[in-house]
């Protein structure tokens, strides 16, 4: 079965991964300026039909690429990813860029400092080619906003790419850059990765520093998106580190990311989580995941069914997500709120209705659940699951037409539980529906074990079709 690849028509420079680019830059057989130009040309070519970018920074990118070219020529690159083209989501601060959070209520004034993740990528020499779309304040798992409109899936433009990092996922899928910075509060990296057939990694909480603090608190993570697990790992290495602006990181050091060989799946004890915390698993997606698990077993992994610790995880997540939405909305002047996405207003109202006692009880429940998840991951090398219980649906709506879902959270039951517990989770593509839409496979590891998870993800890429 053959489906059109979103990379079709892309320049050959747009298909090269980070390690290959570094080797070419070192040999001077390829220039960071050539690669950045090709990536921006690709972005401009696809954006009218897909709406993945809010703007493309050609001047800034070419200046950065030219500086990178000089460093490679002098034999003094800033890092192995110096000169690699990257995109940044319209939700992280970037010095000199306007960051609007997809909202008409925010000012267009350029920011004067980088967010920590952006600063670390800049220090590594990444070339920022443009900014990618998000729903308003990243509140939902599809990508459309009052300011920038609807972002579309490159496999089928009638479908959503998911969200909230939908613009970055589309950019990755079509070859408009190698590294794509996303955020993930309830699946916002992993859901669009699944819907667009790319790799998305939600790191261990605190692996990547964040500032300013998210109103959604410690369910919110910053992480990499790319076409390959190796590129996601290289990007994560570049954007990880301690930043004293991020108090929630804590003072401890997480295990190293570098030098992890591709994981051998044979002999690994793996728990197969097949029941979402909310909603139901689509039969076609279930069959594709079952085939992927069979391949994992054939590779020698010891796979057995597993269930997550009990409790109403959807209700638990709503207490955290909806109260965060209430806090975010409260920061917007009341006269401006009429322009806010109605869905965001609705969940903010639900969040404001929770009492302080209910919220504290939810925080205690979360601690109990998180500890139970740590104990579960002490028994298994990894957990695996569908990335999403369904494939991409129509663009411009929060839930599939004709479904019983009320909110996006009700079809995100394989993603938000891992935000609550803060383990690293990576999504890789594992197949297609009969309609030609990608399906993603999620692998979860113990907290701090991002390198092992990404190494296993790279191994999965070799056994999946």
RAWOZI-V944009 format. One record per pair of residues at least 4 apart in sequence whose C-alpha atoms are under 8 Angstrom apart, sorted by the first residue. I is the first residue (numbers start at 1). J is the second residue. If there is no record, write none. Layout:
i=I j=J
i=I j=J
This chain:
i=3 j=436
i=4 j=8
i=4 j=155
i=5 j=155
i=6 j=154
i=6 j=155
i=6 j=173
i=6 j=174
i=7 j=15
i=7 j=173
i=7 j=174
i=7 j=175
i=8 j=174
i=10 j=14
i=10 j=15
i=10 j=42
i=10 j=174
i=10 j=175
i=11 j=15
i=11 j=38
i=11 j=42
i=12 j=16
i=13 j=34
i=13 j=35
i=13 j=38
i=13 j=39
i=14 j=35
i=14 j=38
i=14 j=39
i=14 j=42
i=14 j=175
i=14 j=176
i=14 j=177
i=14 j=178
i=15 j=175
i=16 j=20
i=16 j=21
i=16 j=178
i=17 j=21
i=17 j=178
i=17 j=228
i=17 j=231
i=18 j=22
i=18 j=81
i=18 j=84
i=18 j=178
i=18 j=231
i=18 j=234
i=19 j=23
i=19 j=80
i=19 j=81
i=19 j=231
i=20 j=24
i=21 j=25
i=21 j=30
i=21 j=84
i=22 j=26
i=22 j=80
i=22 j=81
i=22 j=82
i=23 j=27
i=24 j=28
i=24 j=29
i=24 j=30
i=24 j=31
i=25 j=29
i=25 j=30
i=25 j=31
i=25 j=32
i=25 j=69
i=25 j=72
i=26 j=72
i=26 j=73
i=26 j=75
i=28 j=72
i=28 j=73
i=30 j=34
i=30 j=35
i=31 j=35
i=31 j=69
i=32 j=36
i=32 j=65
i=32 j=66
i=32 j=68
i=32 j=69
i=32 j=83
i=32 j=84
i=33 j=37
i=33 j=62
i=33 j=65
i=33 j=66
i=33 j=69
i=34 j=38
i=35 j=39
i=35 j=84
i=35 j=85
i=36 j=40
i=36 j=61
i=36 j=62
i=36 j=65
i=36 j=84
i=36 j=85
i=36 j=127
i=36 j=129
i=36 j=177
i=37 j=41
i=37 j=58
i=37 j=62
i=38 j=42
i=39 j=43
i=39 j=85
i=39 j=129
i=39 j=175
i=39 j=176
i=39 j=177
i=40 j=44
i=40 j=56
i=40 j=58
i=40 j=129
i=40 j=130
i=40 j=176
i=40 j=177
i=41 j=45
i=42 j=46
i=42 j=174
i=42 j=175
i=42 j=176
i=43 j=47
i=43 j=53
i=43 j=56
i=43 j=171
i=43 j=176
i=44 j=48
i=44 j=56
i=46 j=50
i=46 j=51
i=46 j=174
i=47 j=51
i=47 j=52
i=47 j=53
i=49 j=152
i=49 j=157
i=50 j=151
i=50 j=152
i=50 j=153
i=50 j=154
i=50 j=157
i=50 j=170
i=51 j=133
i=51 j=149
i=51 j=150
i=51 j=151
i=51 j=152
i=51 j=167
i=52 j=132
i=52 j=133
i=52 j=151
i=52 j=152
i=52 j=166
i=52 j=167
i=52 j=168
i=52 j=170
i=52 j=171
i=53 j=130
i=53 j=131
i=53 j=132
i=53 j=133
i=53 j=167
i=53 j=171
i=54 j=90
i=54 j=130
i=54 j=131
i=54 j=132
i=54 j=133
i=54 j=148
i=55 j=130
i=55 j=131
i=55 j=132
i=56 j=129
i=56 j=130
i=56 j=131
i=57 j=61
i=57 j=128
i=57 j=129
i=57 j=130
i=58 j=62
i=58 j=129
i=58 j=130
i=59 j=63
i=60 j=64
i=60 j=128
i=60 j=129
i=61 j=65
i=61 j=127
i=61 j=128
i=61 j=129
i=62 j=66
i=63 j=67
i=64 j=68
i=64 j=83
i=64 j=125
i=64 j=127
i=64 j=128
i=65 j=69
i=65 j=83
i=65 j=127
i=66 j=70
i=67 j=71
i=68 j=72
i=68 j=77
i=68 j=82
i=68 j=83
i=68 j=125
i=69 j=73
i=69 j=83
i=70 j=74
i=71 j=75
i=71 j=76
i=71 j=77
i=71 j=78
i=72 j=76
i=72 j=77
i=77 j=82
i=77 j=125
i=78 j=82
i=78 j=123
i=78 j=124
i=78 j=125
i=79 j=124
i=79 j=125
i=80 j=124
i=81 j=124
i=81 j=125
i=81 j=126
i=81 j=234
i=81 j=235
i=81 j=238
i=82 j=124
i=82 j=125
i=82 j=126
i=82 j=127
i=83 j=125
i=83 j=126
i=83 j=127
i=84 j=125
i=84 j=126
i=84 j=127
i=84 j=177
i=84 j=178
i=84 j=179
i=85 j=126
i=85 j=127
i=85 j=128
i=85 j=129
i=85 j=177
i=85 j=178
i=85 j=179
i=86 j=126
i=86 j=127
i=86 j=128
i=86 j=129
i=86 j=130
i=86 j=177
i=86 j=178
i=86 j=179
i=86 j=180
i=86 j=181
i=87 j=128
i=87 j=129
i=87 j=130
i=87 j=131
i=87 j=132
i=87 j=168
i=87 j=171
i=87 j=177
i=87 j=179
i=87 j=180
i=87 j=181
i=88 j=92
i=88 j=118
i=88 j=128
i=88 j=130
i=88 j=131
i=88 j=132
i=88 j=168
i=88 j=180
i=88 j=181
i=88 j=182
i=89 j=131
i=89 j=132
i=89 j=133
i=89 j=134
i=89 j=165
i=89 j=167
i=89 j=168
i=89 j=180
i=89 j=181
i=89 j=182
i=89 j=183
i=90 j=99
i=90 j=100
i=90 j=101
i=90 j=102
i=90 j=131
i=90 j=132
i=90 j=133
i=90 j=134
i=91 j=99
i=91 j=100
i=91 j=101
i=91 j=102
i=91 j=134
i=91 j=137
i=91 j=138
i=92 j=99
i=92 j=114
i=92 j=115
i=92 j=118
i=93 j=97
i=93 j=99
i=93 j=111
i=93 j=113
i=93 j=114
i=93 j=115
i=93 j=118
i=94 j=98
i=94 j=99
i=94 j=111
i=94 j=112
i=94 j=113
i=94 j=114
i=94 j=115
i=94 j=118
i=95 j=110
i=95 j=111
i=95 j=112
i=95 j=113
i=95 j=114
i=96 j=110
i=96 j=111
i=96 j=112
i=96 j=113
i=97 j=109
i=97 j=110
i=97 j=111
i=98 j=107
i=98 j=108
i=98 j=109
i=98 j=110
i=98 j=111
i=99 j=108
i=99 j=109
i=99 j=110
i=99 j=111
i=100 j=104
i=100 j=106
i=100 j=107
i=100 j=108
i=101 j=106
i=101 j=134
i=101 j=135
i=101 j=136
i=101 j=137
i=101 j=138
i=102 j=133
i=102 j=134
i=102 j=135
i=102 j=136
i=102 j=137
i=102 j=145
i=102 j=146
i=102 j=147
i=102 j=148
i=103 j=136
i=103 j=137
i=103 j=145
i=103 j=146
i=103 j=147
i=103 j=340
i=104 j=146
i=104 j=147
i=104 j=339
i=104 j=340
i=105 j=332
i=105 j=336
i=105 j=337
i=105 j=339
i=105 j=340
i=114 j=118
i=114 j=119
i=115 j=119
i=115 j=210
i=115 j=211
i=115 j=212
i=116 j=120
i=116 j=209
i=116 j=210
i=116 j=211
i=116 j=243
i=117 j=121
i=117 j=208
i=117 j=209
i=117 j=210
i=117 j=222
i=117 j=239
i=117 j=240
i=118 j=122
i=118 j=239
i=119 j=123
i=120 j=124
i=120 j=238
i=120 j=239
i=120 j=240
i=120 j=241
i=121 j=125
i=121 j=126
i=121 j=235
i=121 j=238
i=121 j=239
i=122 j=126
i=122 j=127
i=124 j=238
i=129 j=177
i=132 j=165
i=132 j=166
i=132 j=167
i=132 j=168
i=132 j=171
i=133 j=143
i=133 j=144
i=133 j=148
i=133 j=151
i=133 j=165
i=133 j=166
i=133 j=167
i=133 j=168
i=134 j=138
i=134 j=143
i=134 j=144
i=134 j=145
i=134 j=163
i=134 j=164
i=134 j=165
i=134 j=166
i=134 j=167
i=135 j=139
i=135 j=140
i=135 j=142
i=135 j=143
i=135 j=144
i=135 j=145
i=135 j=163
i=135 j=164
i=136 j=144
i=136 j=145
i=136 j=146
i=136 j=340
i=136 j=341
i=138 j=163
i=138 j=164
i=138 j=165
i=139 j=164
i=139 j=325
i=139 j=344
i=140 j=163
i=140 j=164
i=140 j=188
i=140 j=398
i=140 j=408
i=141 j=162
i=141 j=163
i=141 j=164
i=141 j=186
i=141 j=187
i=141 j=188
i=141 j=191
i=141 j=192
i=141 j=398
i=141 j=408
i=141 j=409
i=142 j=160
i=142 j=161
i=142 j=162
i=142 j=163
i=142 j=164
i=142 j=166
i=142 j=192
i=142 j=395
i=142 j=396
i=142 j=397
i=142 j=398
i=143 j=150
i=143 j=151
i=143 j=160
i=143 j=161
i=143 j=162
i=143 j=163
i=143 j=164
i=143 j=165
i=143 j=166
i=143 j=167
i=143 j=396
i=144 j=148
i=144 j=149
i=144 j=150
i=144 j=151
i=144 j=396
i=145 j=149
i=145 j=150
i=145 j=341
i=146 j=339
i=146 j=340
i=146 j=341
i=150 j=395
i=150 j=396
i=151 j=160
i=151 j=161
i=151 j=166
i=151 j=167
i=151 j=395
i=152 j=156
i=152 j=157
i=152 j=158
i=152 j=159
i=152 j=160
i=152 j=161
i=152 j=170
i=152 j=395
i=153 j=157
i=153 j=158
i=153 j=159
i=153 j=160
i=153 j=161
i=153 j=170
i=153 j=195
i=153 j=196
i=153 j=395
i=154 j=161
i=154 j=170
i=154 j=173
i=154 j=174
i=154 j=196
i=155 j=196
i=155 j=436
i=155 j=437
i=156 j=437
i=157 j=395
i=158 j=394
i=158 j=395
i=159 j=392
i=159 j=393
i=159 j=394
i=159 j=395
i=160 j=195
i=160 j=392
i=160 j=393
i=160 j=394
i=160 j=395
i=160 j=396
i=161 j=166
i=161 j=167
i=161 j=169
i=161 j=170
i=161 j=192
i=161 j=195
i=161 j=196
i=161 j=392
i=161 j=395
i=162 j=166
i=162 j=188
i=162 j=191
i=162 j=192
i=162 j=195
i=162 j=392
i=163 j=167
i=163 j=187
i=163 j=188
i=163 j=189
i=163 j=191
i=163 j=192
i=164 j=183
i=164 j=184
i=164 j=188
i=164 j=189
i=164 j=192
i=165 j=169
i=165 j=182
i=165 j=183
i=165 j=184
i=165 j=188
i=165 j=189
i=165 j=192
i=166 j=170
i=166 j=188
i=166 j=189
i=166 j=192
i=167 j=171
i=168 j=172
i=168 j=180
i=168 j=181
i=168 j=182
i=168 j=225
i=169 j=173
i=169 j=180
i=169 j=189
i=169 j=192
i=169 j=193
i=169 j=196
i=169 j=198
i=169 j=225
i=169 j=226
i=170 j=174
i=170 j=196
i=171 j=175
i=171 j=176
i=171 j=177
i=171 j=180
i=172 j=176
i=172 j=177
i=172 j=178
i=172 j=179
i=172 j=180
i=172 j=198
i=172 j=225
i=172 j=226
i=172 j=227
i=173 j=196
i=173 j=197
i=173 j=198
i=173 j=226
i=173 j=227
i=178 j=226
i=178 j=227
i=178 j=231
i=179 j=224
i=179 j=225
i=179 j=226
i=179 j=231
i=179 j=232
i=179 j=235
i=180 j=224
i=180 j=225
i=180 j=226
i=181 j=222
i=181 j=223
i=181 j=224
i=181 j=225
i=182 j=188
i=182 j=189
i=182 j=222
i=182 j=223
i=182 j=224
i=182 j=225
i=183 j=188
i=183 j=189
i=183 j=202
i=183 j=220
i=183 j=221
i=183 j=222
i=183 j=223
i=184 j=188
i=184 j=189
i=184 j=190
i=184 j=202
i=184 j=219
i=184 j=220
i=184 j=221
i=184 j=222
i=184 j=223
i=184 j=419
i=185 j=216
i=185 j=219
i=185 j=220
i=185 j=221
i=185 j=416
i=185 j=419
i=186 j=219
i=186 j=220
i=186 j=409
i=186 j=412
i=186 j=415
i=186 j=416
i=186 j=417
i=186 j=418
i=186 j=419
i=187 j=191
i=187 j=412
i=187 j=415
i=187 j=416
i=187 j=419
i=188 j=192
i=189 j=193
i=189 j=200
i=189 j=201
i=189 j=202
i=189 j=223
i=189 j=224
i=189 j=225
i=190 j=194
i=190 j=199
i=190 j=200
i=190 j=201
i=190 j=202
i=190 j=387
i=190 j=415
i=190 j=426
i=190 j=427
i=191 j=195
i=191 j=387
i=191 j=388
i=191 j=412
i=191 j=415
i=192 j=196
i=193 j=197
i=193 j=198
i=193 j=199
i=193 j=200
i=193 j=225
i=193 j=427
i=193 j=428
i=193 j=429
i=193 j=440
i=194 j=198
i=194 j=199
i=194 j=387
i=194 j=388
i=194 j=391
i=194 j=427
i=194 j=428
i=194 j=429
i=194 j=438
i=194 j=439
i=194 j=440
i=194 j=441
i=195 j=391
i=195 j=392
i=195 j=437
i=195 j=438
i=195 j=439
i=195 j=440
i=196 j=437
i=196 j=438
i=197 j=428
i=197 j=429
i=197 j=438
i=197 j=439
i=197 j=440
i=198 j=225
i=198 j=226
i=198 j=227
i=198 j=228
i=198 j=427
i=198 j=428
i=198 j=429
i=199 j=225
i=199 j=226
i=199 j=227
i=199 j=228
i=199 j=229
i=199 j=232
i=199 j=426
i=199 j=427
i=199 j=428
i=199 j=429
i=200 j=223
i=200 j=224
i=200 j=225
i=200 j=226
i=200 j=232
i=200 j=426
i=200 j=427
i=200 j=428
i=201 j=223
i=201 j=224
i=201 j=225
i=201 j=232
i=201 j=424
i=201 j=425
i=201 j=426
i=201 j=427
i=201 j=454
i=202 j=221
i=202 j=222
i=202 j=223
i=202 j=224
i=202 j=424
i=202 j=425
i=202 j=426
i=203 j=207
i=203 j=208
i=203 j=221
i=203 j=222
i=203 j=223
i=203 j=422
i=203 j=423
i=203 j=424
i=203 j=425
i=203 j=450
i=204 j=422
i=204 j=423
i=204 j=424
i=204 j=425
i=204 j=447
i=204 j=448
i=204 j=449
i=204 j=450
i=205 j=218
i=205 j=221
i=205 j=249
i=205 j=422
i=205 j=423
i=205 j=424
i=205 j=447
i=206 j=221
i=206 j=248
i=206 j=249
i=206 j=250
i=207 j=240
i=207 j=241
i=207 j=249
i=207 j=254
i=207 j=448
i=208 j=221
i=208 j=222
i=208 j=223
i=208 j=236
i=208 j=239
i=208 j=240
i=208 j=241
i=208 j=242
i=209 j=222
i=209 j=240
i=209 j=241
i=209 j=242
i=209 j=243
i=209 j=246
i=209 j=249
i=210 j=221
i=210 j=222
i=210 j=245
i=210 j=246
i=211 j=245
i=211 j=246
i=212 j=245
i=212 j=246
i=213 j=217
i=213 j=246
i=214 j=218
i=214 j=220
i=215 j=324
i=215 j=325
i=215 j=327
i=215 j=328
i=216 j=220
i=216 j=320
i=216 j=321
i=216 j=323
i=216 j=324
i=216 j=325
i=217 j=320
i=217 j=324
i=218 j=248
i=218 j=420
i=219 j=320
i=219 j=419
i=219 j=420
i=219 j=422
i=220 j=419
i=221 j=419
i=223 j=236
i=224 j=232
i=224 j=233
i=224 j=235
i=224 j=236
i=225 j=232
i=226 j=231
i=226 j=232
i=227 j=231
i=227 j=232
i=228 j=232
i=228 j=458
i=229 j=233
i=229 j=428
i=229 j=454
i=229 j=455
i=229 j=457
i=229 j=458
i=229 j=461
i=230 j=234
i=230 j=454
i=230 j=455
i=230 j=458
i=231 j=235
i=232 j=236
i=232 j=454
i=233 j=237
i=233 j=257
i=233 j=451
i=233 j=454
i=234 j=238
i=235 j=239
i=236 j=240
i=237 j=257
i=237 j=258
i=242 j=249
i=254 j=448
i=255 j=448
i=255 j=449
i=256 j=451
i=257 j=450
i=257 j=451
i=258 j=451
i=260 j=451
i=260 j=452
i=260 j=455
i=261 j=455
i=262 j=455
i=262 j=456
i=262 j=458
i=262 j=459
i=263 j=452
i=263 j=455
i=263 j=456
i=263 j=458
i=263 j=459
i=264 j=268
i=264 j=456
i=264 j=459
i=265 j=296
i=265 j=299
i=265 j=300
i=265 j=301
i=265 j=456
i=265 j=459
i=266 j=299
i=266 j=300
i=266 j=301
i=266 j=302
i=267 j=300
i=267 j=301
i=267 j=302
i=268 j=300
i=268 j=301
i=268 j=302
i=268 j=380
i=268 j=381
i=268 j=382
i=269 j=301
i=269 j=302
i=269 j=303
i=269 j=304
i=269 j=380
i=269 j=381
i=269 j=382
i=270 j=301
i=270 j=302
i=270 j=303
i=270 j=304
i=270 j=380
i=270 j=381
i=270 j=382
i=270 j=383
i=270 j=384
i=271 j=303
i=271 j=304
i=271 j=305
i=271 j=306
i=271 j=380
i=271 j=382
i=271 j=383
i=271 j=384
i=272 j=303
i=272 j=304
i=272 j=305
i=272 j=306
i=272 j=383
i=272 j=384
i=272 j=385
i=273 j=305
i=273 j=306
i=273 j=307
i=273 j=308
i=273 j=383
i=273 j=384
i=273 j=385
i=274 j=305
i=274 j=306
i=274 j=307
i=274 j=385
i=274 j=386
i=275 j=280
i=275 j=281
i=275 j=307
i=276 j=280
i=276 j=281
i=276 j=389
i=276 j=412
i=276 j=413
i=276 j=414
i=277 j=312
i=277 j=313
i=277 j=314
i=277 j=413
i=277 j=414
i=277 j=417
i=278 j=313
i=278 j=314
i=278 j=409
i=278 j=410
i=278 j=411
i=278 j=412
i=278 j=413
i=279 j=389
i=279 j=405
i=279 j=410
i=279 j=411
i=279 j=412
i=279 j=413
i=280 j=389
i=280 j=411
i=281 j=285
i=281 j=286
i=281 j=389
i=281 j=390
i=282 j=286
i=282 j=389
i=282 j=390
i=283 j=287
i=284 j=288
i=284 j=433
i=285 j=289
i=285 j=386
i=285 j=389
i=285 j=390
i=285 j=391
i=285 j=433
i=285 j=439
i=286 j=290
i=286 j=386
i=286 j=389
i=287 j=291
i=288 j=292
i=288 j=430
i=288 j=431
i=288 j=432
i=288 j=433
i=288 j=439
i=289 j=293
i=289 j=385
i=289 j=386
i=289 j=430
i=289 j=441
i=290 j=294
i=291 j=295
i=292 j=296
i=292 j=430
i=292 j=441
i=292 j=464
i=293 j=297
i=293 j=303
i=294 j=298
i=295 j=299
i=295 j=463
i=295 j=464
i=296 j=300
i=296 j=301
i=296 j=303
i=296 j=460
i=296 j=463
i=297 j=301
i=297 j=302
i=297 j=303
i=299 j=463
i=308 j=373
i=309 j=369
i=309 j=372
i=309 j=373
i=312 j=316
i=313 j=317
i=313 j=417
i=314 j=318
i=314 j=409
i=314 j=410
i=314 j=413
i=315 j=319
i=316 j=320
i=316 j=362
i=316 j=365
i=316 j=366
i=317 j=321
i=317 j=416
i=317 j=417
i=317 j=420
i=318 j=322
i=318 j=323
i=318 j=351
i=319 j=323
i=319 j=351
i=319 j=354
i=319 j=358
i=319 j=359
i=319 j=362
i=320 j=324
i=320 j=359
i=320 j=362
i=321 j=325
i=321 j=351
i=322 j=326
i=322 j=347
i=322 j=348
i=322 j=349
i=322 j=350
i=322 j=351
i=322 j=352
i=323 j=327
i=323 j=348
i=323 j=350
i=323 j=351
i=323 j=352
i=323 j=354
i=324 j=328
i=324 j=348
i=324 j=351
i=325 j=329
i=325 j=344
i=325 j=347
i=325 j=348
i=325 j=351
i=326 j=330
i=326 j=347
i=326 j=348
i=326 j=349
i=326 j=350
i=326 j=351
i=326 j=352
i=327 j=331
i=327 j=348
i=328 j=332
i=329 j=337
i=329 j=345
i=329 j=348
i=330 j=334
i=332 j=336
i=332 j=337
i=333 j=337
i=334 j=338
i=336 j=340
i=340 j=344
i=340 j=345
i=341 j=345
i=342 j=346
i=343 j=347
i=344 j=348
i=345 j=349
i=346 j=350
i=347 j=351
i=348 j=352
i=349 j=353
i=350 j=354
i=354 j=358
i=354 j=359
i=355 j=359
i=356 j=360
i=357 j=361
i=358 j=362
i=359 j=363
i=360 j=364
i=361 j=365
i=362 j=366
i=363 j=367
i=364 j=368
i=365 j=369
i=366 j=370
i=366 j=420
i=366 j=421
i=367 j=371
i=368 j=372
i=369 j=373
i=369 j=421
i=370 j=374
i=370 j=420
i=370 j=421
i=370 j=422
i=371 j=375
i=371 j=421
i=372 j=376
i=373 j=377
i=373 j=421
i=374 j=378
i=374 j=446
i=374 j=447
i=375 j=379
i=376 j=380
i=377 j=381
i=377 j=382
i=377 j=383
i=377 j=445
i=377 j=446
i=378 j=446
i=381 j=445
i=381 j=446
i=382 j=443
i=382 j=444
i=382 j=445
i=382 j=446
i=382 j=453
i=383 j=443
i=383 j=444
i=383 j=445
i=384 j=441
i=384 j=442
i=384 j=443
i=384 j=444
i=385 j=414
i=385 j=441
i=385 j=442
i=385 j=443
i=386 j=414
i=386 j=439
i=386 j=440
i=386 j=441
i=386 j=442
i=387 j=414
i=387 j=415
i=387 j=427
i=387 j=439
i=387 j=440
i=387 j=441
i=387 j=442
i=388 j=411
i=388 j=412
i=388 j=413
i=388 j=414
i=388 j=415
i=388 j=439
i=388 j=440
i=389 j=411
i=389 j=412
i=389 j=413
i=389 j=414
i=390 j=411
i=391 j=433
i=391 j=437
i=391 j=438
i=391 j=439
i=392 j=437
i=392 j=438
i=393 j=399
i=393 j=400
i=394 j=400
i=394 j=401
i=397 j=401
i=398 j=407
i=398 j=408
i=399 j=403
i=399 j=405
i=399 j=406
i=399 j=407
i=399 j=408
i=399 j=411
i=400 j=405
i=405 j=410
i=405 j=411
i=406 j=410
i=407 j=411
i=408 j=412
i=409 j=413
i=409 j=416
i=412 j=416
i=413 j=417
i=414 j=418
i=415 j=419
i=416 j=420
i=417 j=421
i=418 j=422
i=418 j=423
i=418 j=424
i=418 j=425
i=419 j=423
i=422 j=447
i=423 j=444
i=423 j=445
i=423 j=446
i=423 j=447
i=423 j=448
i=424 j=444
i=424 j=445
i=424 j=446
i=424 j=447
i=424 j=448
i=424 j=449
i=424 j=450
i=424 j=453
i=425 j=442
i=425 j=443
i=425 j=444
i=425 j=445
i=425 j=450
i=425 j=453
i=426 j=442
i=426 j=443
i=426 j=444
i=426 j=453
i=426 j=454
i=426 j=457
i=427 j=440
i=427 j=441
i=427 j=442
i=427 j=443
i=427 j=457
i=428 j=440
i=428 j=441
i=428 j=442
i=428 j=457
i=428 j=460
i=428 j=461
i=429 j=438
i=429 j=439
i=429 j=440
i=429 j=441
i=429 j=461
i=429 j=464
i=430 j=438
i=430 j=439
i=430 j=440
i=430 j=441
i=430 j=461
i=430 j=464
i=430 j=465
i=431 j=438
i=431 j=439
i=431 j=440
i=431 j=464
i=431 j=465
i=432 j=436
i=432 j=437
i=432 j=438
i=432 j=439
i=433 j=437
i=433 j=438
i=433 j=439
i=443 j=453
i=443 j=456
i=443 j=457
i=444 j=453
i=445 j=449
i=445 j=450
i=445 j=452
i=445 j=453
i=449 j=453
i=450 j=454
i=451 j=455
i=452 j=456
i=453 j=457
i=454 j=458
i=455 j=459
i=456 j=460
i=457 j=461
i=458 j=462
i=459 j=463
i=460 j=464
i=461 j=465
